[in-house]
Amino acid sequence: MNNFGLDIWSNNNFIIENGQIRLNYKCMPSLLQIVEEIRAEDVRGPILLRFPHLIKAQIRTLYNYFDKAIQQNNYKGKFHAVFPLKVNQFPHAVEAVTSQGAQFNYGLEAGSKAELILAMSKTPIGANITVNGFKDKEMITLGFIAAQSGHNITITIEGLGELETIIEVAKECDLKVPNIGIRVRLHSTGSGIWAKSGGMDAKFGLTSTEIIEAITLLREADLLEYLSMIHFHIGSQMSDIAPLKKALREAGNIYAELKKMGATSLDNINIGGGLAVEYNQHAHLNSRNYSIDEFSSSVVFLLGEIMNAKNVSHPNIFTESGRFIVASHAVLITPVLELFTQDYQEKLLNFKTINPPLIEELVELNRLLNNTNCIEYLHDALDHMESMLTLFDLGYIDLQDRSNAEILVHNIIKRALYLKSANPTDELAQLQVKLQERYLINASIFQSLPDYWGLNQHFPVMPLHHLNSTPLRAASLWDITCDSDGEIGFNPDKPLYLHDVNLDEEEYFLGFFNVGAYQETLGMNHNLFTHPSEYTITIDENSYEVKNAVESKNILDILDSIGYDSAILHTKLKNDLSNSEFISEKEKSDTLAKLELFLKQNGYLRTTN
Ligand SMILES: *Cc1c(COP(=O)(O)O)cnc(C)c1O
């Protein structure tokens, strides 16, 4: 049975039961059930579900493994984690991180002024705030304001200019001075498609010469006591652990050297983010070559070893894992609107009183096809199809005959695939790929899976139901933007097979998983499709609850958000219709009411689904 790689990517968060995918937690609701409840309120288009308990699970995993490694290695420093806001700044995602992380005193990381304001508003007093990225005097002053307001904040400098500004602000005002961190520029580099954050040519960090100069500047300004952290970040979605180990050795030795140079308040090493998430659904592809166990043990062991060798006390360890913490918490659900080759339905056959002999033979093949003869009959059918096409090109048969032949042959191939689905021959497997079905999904890839569009990042995808039966259609997925990049093509190296459903009779929903990191703010309003309607789902032993509904923006609001005055547009549309001629007043007012309704709905399609 095809489980869509659930055992590879889902981390036991989901299970298949009675043909449906369910949360593997407490009362175990099925995703379909949740989606149907939301859609009963007339919500249409894609739906983003957030599961805060999955954030809690990740936070707990991170802490448990680091605590275990700390014990096993007799390590003396503590473990702390902050969540980098750039990974998901949406209110209900941040709220889930801070509420689920409260018992761990989880903090926030900011990389811009707006994120810093958010961190200052949302971090509980006592939890950590770290600040990275390029900063001007205003942003640095905000850091002083945060410290003065009681926050445990560390401003990490990316260059000497920023340190000079910190010294300047400290001289100019009496505000409390924040803790200061130094981002080190490593000679070792990261791995994976996002690995641009480390290395000699990196965008960020101080070279060893600059670090020495920074110590001198701090000492002269009498601020050395505020230097508390060494920071590095080697890039997101690390596929290989080797570069991290190199970076740890390098940063660990820098830390120890600085301690010896008199940086007595220095007591934290911040190893940034980069912990990878498994996005693949096929056993032969792996996103990473290490486990969280190996990751935490390596960090703790290496830092302990370096400090022991240099006789320096063990630093506290900070991580800024983002992707690892929130990727799994969000699932995008998209209704399927159409299967494009459903034009080959048997009910569309239209025979004549007298049909060409080859058609009659195809009818017989179709009628008599069974498990024993299906390969032979399939070959006959393919052969007949060739002949029919030649006859058509030569003008001997008409379009109706050709259509009948195509429907019959499609049907024979589909039934042969079904009969042999347990062990398809190579030939059948190839036919299956050729006979790809295109599934039109009510969503925008640009809005909801931008990393697929920009980086070809795969996200696990599977139907929410029908999971008792083997999916036989090689599938490519088309979104509803009018952009040919809005397609997830069938890839024989990581094939996706979906079910052959008749959408006139039933609905079919696909879930895209692990979409909780980066996709939401990176998503763009191409074709003016907006962030999907989102809901937070909390689950206990007996039931689940749908909370925090934020419906996808309506059409007038999206026009407002790019600078139109929607009131003017609205009035214009109403006046044009009101002033039009040749329809009754009744029809006019009915149509106006319709127009009002359309403008208040989101921009996704509403046809059947
Ligand atoms: C982006 C970023 C992170 C988060 O990386 P993940 O791969 O999402 O864990 C952490 N720290 C810094 C400095 C970053 O820029």
The ligand as an SDF file (V2000), in Angstrom:
LIG
                    3D

 15 15  0  0  0  0  0  0  0  0999 V2000
   17.7320   32.2370    9.0990 C   0  0  0  0  0  0  0  0  0  0  0  0
   18.4970   32.1980   10.3340 C   0  0  0  0  0  0  0  0  0  0  0  0
   18.2470   31.1990   11.2850 C   0  0  0  0  0  0  0  0  0  0  0  0
   17.2500   30.0970   11.0800 C   0  0  0  0  0  0  0  0  0  0  0  0
   17.7270   29.0580   10.2950 O   0  0  0  0  0  0  0  0  0  0  0  0
   16.9030   27.6920   10.1630 P   0  0  0  0  0  0  0  0  0  0  0  0
   17.5810   26.9730    9.0880 O   0  0  0  0  0  0  0  0  0  0  0  0
   15.5030   28.0590    9.8330 O   0  0  0  0  0  0  0  0  0  0  0  0
   16.9880   26.9850   11.4580 O   0  0  0  0  0  0  0  0  0  0  0  0
   18.9640   31.2480   12.4640 C   0  0  0  0  0  0  0  0  0  0  0  0
   19.8830   32.2000   12.6970 N   0  0  0  0  0  0  0  0  0  0  0  0
   20.1580   33.1720   11.7840 C   0  0  0  0  0  0  0  0  0  0  0  0
   21.1730   34.1840   12.0850 C   0  0  0  0  0  0  0  0  0  0  0  0
   19.4850   33.1920   10.5860 C   0  0  0  0  0  0  0  0  0  0  0  0
   19.7750   34.1290    9.6890 O   0  0  0  0  0  0  0  0  0  0  0  0
  1  2  1  0
  2  3  1  0
  2 14  2  0
  3  4  1  0
  3 10  2  0
  4  5  1  0
  5  6  1  0
  6  7  2  0
  6  8  1  0
  6  9  1  0
 10 11  1  0
 11 12  2  0
 12 13  1  0
 12 14  1  0
 14 15  1  0
M  END
$$$$
